[in-house]
Amino acid sequence: MLQAKFTHSLWIGAVLGFVSLPLIALPFIALPFIAGPAVAQQATKDARTAAGGLDKVSFGTNWVAEAEHGGFYQALADGTYKRYGLDVTIVPGGPNVNNRILLAVGKLDFFMSANTLQTFDAATQNVPTVAVAAMFQKDPQVLIAHPGANAQTFSDLKKLTLYVSKEGMTSYFQWLKSEYGFEESQVKPYNFNPQPFLVDGNSAMQGYVTSEPYAIEKITSTKPKIFLLADYGFSSYSTLIETRRQLIEDKPDLVQRFVDASIVGWYHYLYGDNRAGNELIKKRNPEMTDDLLANSVARMKEYGIVDSGDALTLGIGAMSDARVASFFDKMVHAGVVKPTVNFHRAYTLQFVNKRVGVELRPAK
């Protein structure tokens, strides 16, 4: 996952003019406070903060600052975390940083997990971490085809050469095989350099809906065809908040406040004035640009990455037992996880589905 993020950032950065590094694959190793029901929830938190100070919290992300982390940076920049009695330090990830391990050994309080497969992995390895919220209802993984390719439907992708990474082959491609009959013979290695795809009009490549399609459009001056795997049944959650089981047992109120404040931060980032969050992102990651941030936010909203499905009624961060179990069954059928894994221990609904912040979504 780190390799994927690092190398796809390199070639996108080179295309858009903010990275001069070679295109190589590395080894894997201010929105004003809006009044509403949330105000009442925060009143006691404000009083506690005034009386006893803020609770210090560390939150590790899985990559450098970007729009896909925007809600967390917004909550930090606009004071939402402080209003919930929290002094939050965001610890960015990167190509040589493994914040997930730092969570497990107690060096971080919370971590931003990539997807539900990591939740299952924690259960498989008996790691005492628990997913407590899912900020993305949809995994942003896509397959991208040329506008002139003979790919009118998702099944038509089986006619094309597919450029898929090593990580993709061991995860979502196994689902493509079991669910849709894709074959490994049609796959060529994707080393996070788009050139082979660009010169082969009868091909498709992997990417994230928030980034690669935009970069390809800049190169070719045409809009590529985008197939979001989540819309075809790959029902993994993404951008989950994980913490240690011990913290849940010892300080459930702190966990609840961090989850609630992060949810509010995401509503502010998507639907309010997100300049404070974006300025903090650019400060933490000078390679980020206003155009990239705006595109990512637009795509997250267009494709319902954050606010769709159960989140529409239960609030951002929503999860359900039925959906986790369904995705587990799909991954077992695809041979990605073993059927004996007790995945129920690796997540909890204790802190979500409370409609926190839903009043901040604009009325349609």
N, C-alpha and C positions, 0 to 999 in steps of 0.2 A: 504493500500500500504506500509506504514512504517512497519507494522507487517510482511508483506510478505518479505520485504527486510531484516529486522533484523534477523528473524528466519531462513531464507534460508542461510544467511551468517553464522549463528552459526553452522549449521550442515555441510556446505561445509568446513568451517574453521576447524572443528574438524576432518573431513576426511583427509584434506590436511596438518594438523599438525600445524596450527597457531592459533587455538582457543581452550581453555580448558573449556569454559563455558558449562553448561548442555544444552541439546537440548530441550529447552522449547519454547513455543509460548507466547510472551508478549501481553498484551492487546493493542488494537489499539489506540491509541490516535491520446639535442638541435639541433632543425633542423635549418641549415643555411637558411637565407632568400633567396628565389628562385626568380630570376628576371623573369619578364613577364608583362602582362597587369596590374597585381595588383600593380606593382611598380608605374605606372603613377597615379593610384588612391590614392596612399599613399603619393605622393609628397607634396600636399597641406597640408595633415595632419601633415607631418613631420615639415613643416614650421610653422604651427600653434603651434605645441608642443614646438618648439624651442623658439617661441616668447612669449607664454603665459602659458606654463606648461601643465600638463595633467589634463583631466577631471576625477575626482574620480567617480568610479562606483562600486556598490556592487552587487554581483550575488550569489544568494542562490541556492544550489543544493538540491536534494531530498534524498540524502544519503551520506555516507562517501565516500572519494575519491576512485575511481575505474576506470578501463579501459573504462567503459560505459560513463564516463565523460571526457575521454581522450583529446578530442579536445579542451576543455576549459582550462584544465591544460597545454596543449601544448602551446596554445596561450599566456598564462601567462608566462610560463617558457622560451620560445624562443624569447620573446620580441614583438610578433605580436600585442598584445593589445597596448603596448607603441607606436609602429609605427603608430597605428591608433589614437593616442592622448589620450589614456585611461590609467588611473591608476586603475586597476581592483583588487578588493578584492573578492576572492571566499569564501563564507560562507557555509561550508559543512552542510548537513542535518544529521539526525541520529534518533534513536528510541525515543528521547525525544525532538526533534526539529521540529517545523512546520514552515518552511521557507515560505510556500505558504501564510500563514496568515501575516507574516512579510512584504511580498510584498504588500498585499492589504492595509495595514495600513501605508505604506510609509517608513518602516524601511529598505527595500531593493529596489534596482532599477530594478533588473531582477530576474527571478526565472526559474528553470528548471522543467517544468511540465512533469508528467509521460506519459500522453496520451491524445488523443482528447476527451475522456470522461470527463476529468477534464475541458477542454475548454467548453464543454456543461454544466457542472455543474456550472461554473462561470456565464454563461448566465442564467441558471435556478435561481440562487440565486441573480442575479443582482449585482454581484461583478464587480467593474470597472477595470478588468484586461483583457488583450488582448494577444492572441498568435501571435507572430510576425515572427516565423520561426520554422520549424520542422526538427531537426537534424537527426532524425531517420525516414526513409521512411517506415520502418516496425517495428511494435511492436515486441519485442523479446520473447513474450509469446509462450511457446511450451507445447505440451503433449509428454511425454516420455514413450516408451514401451520397454519391454524386447526384445532382438533380436530373441528369440524363440517364442514370442507371435504370435498368429494368427491375425496379424494386417498388412496386406500388403498394404491396402489403408486407407485413412482417415476415410471412413465410417466404416471400420472394428473396429474402436475404440469403436463403439456402442456395441460391443460384450464383452467389457472388463469392469472390475471394474475400476472406475476413482477416483483418489484421488485429490480433488479440495478444495481449501480454501474457507472460508466464503466470502472473497472479490471476488474471482473468480466466485462464484455462482451468485452473484448479477450483474456481468458484462459479461464477455465473454461466460460463460456457458449459459446465456439466449439466446445469439446469436447461440450457438451450438444447442440449442433446436429448435429455430425458423427456422434456416437455414438447419440443417442436421437431425433433429429428434432425437437428444440425449434425454435421459430421466433421471430425477433426481433419479429414483430408482436404477440406476447403480452407483451412486456417494456415496463415503464415505468421511468423513472429512479429509482434509489434514492439519495437524498441523505442517508442515515444518520439519517433521522427516521422512526420507525416508524409515525407516525400514519396515513398512507395505507393501510398494511397493516392496522392495527388496525380501521379502519372498513370494510374490504372483506373480507367473509368468504369471498369466492371468489378469494383471492389467496395468494401466498407471497412471502417476502422472504429475502434472503441474510443470513448471519450466521456467527458462530463457535460451535461446539457448546459451548464453555466459557463463553460470556457471554450472547449475545442470548436464547436460550431461557429462561434464568433470569430475565432482566429482563422478558420478555413474561409469564411466569407471575406475576410480582409485580404486573403491571398488571392482568391479566385474571382472576387466581385460577384459571386453568385451564392444564393442560400442553399446549403446542402439539405438533403433529406435527413430528418432526425427521428430515430426510433427509441423512445424512452422505455427501457426494459420494464420499469415499474408498471407501465400501462399495458403490458402484455403478460403480467402475472408474476414478475419477480418482486415479491411482496416484502422484501427486507425493509425495515426501518433504517434510517441513517442519522448521523450526527446525534447519537445518543449521549446522555449524561450518565456516566458511571461513577460509583463511589465504592468504598469498602463496606462490607457487611457490618463490621464493627462500628463504623461511624453511624450507620442507620440505627443500630441498637443503642448506642450511647447518646447520640444527639439528633434524634429525628426532627426536632424543630429546626435545627440549622439546615438539614437537608431540604426540608420543606421550603424554607425561606430562599435557599439558593435556587431551587427548581422554579418557584413562583416568580422570583425576580428575573430569572433568565427568560421565562415565558413572556413576561411583560416587555422585556428588552426586545424580543423578536417581534412582538406586535408593533412596538415603536419603530423598529428598523424597517419593517415592511410597509407600514401604513402611515407613519408619521414623518416628521422632519428628521431624517437620518444623518444629517450633516455631522453631528457630533461623533457618531460611531464611525463614519467614513474618515473623518479627520484623524481619529485615533488609529484606525487601520493603516492609513498612509504614514502616520508617524512611526508605527511599529514595523511597517514594511514599505520603505520608500520606493520600491519597484511597482507598487500598486498605483493605478491611475483612475481618474474619475470615470473615464469611459468603461474601463473594465468593471469597476464597481457597479456602475449603472446597468451594464448589460447583465451582470450576474443577478442583481436584484430583479430586473425585469423578467429574466428567465425563471427564477424561482417562483415568481407570482404567476407567470403564464402557465407553467406546467404543474402548479400546485405542489411544489416540492415541500413546502413547510405547512401550508394551511389548506388542507384538503381532507377528504375521508372523515375519520372520526374527529379530527381536529376542528371541523366546522361546527360540531355540536358540543364537544367536550373540551375544546380549547387546544391551543398549540401544545405539543408535548405528549399528546394522547397515545395510549397504547391499549391493546386488548389481548386477553388470553387466547381468544379464538384466532386472531391473526398470527400471533407468535407461534402457536401450535400448527397452524396451516403452513407457515413458512418452514418450520422444522420438518414437517412431513415431506415437503417438496425437496428439501436438502437431503433427507434420508433417501428418498426415491432416486435422487441424482447421484447418490454415493458420496456426498460431500461431508456428511456427519454420520455418526453411528446411531442406530436406533436406541441404544441403551443409555445415551446421554441424558442425565436429569437436568434438562434445560430450565425447568421451572425455578430452580434455585438461583439462576443468573439474572433474573429481572423481578421487578415488583411493580404493582399498580398503586401502591400506597400513596404516592406523591403526585399523581396525575389524574386527569379526567374530572377535575373540580371546576372547570369553566373559568379558571383564572384568566383575566384579561380579555375575555371575549367581547366585552363592551368597547374595546379599543379598535375592533375591526370596523371599518366604514360600512354603513348600511348600503345595500345594493338597491 
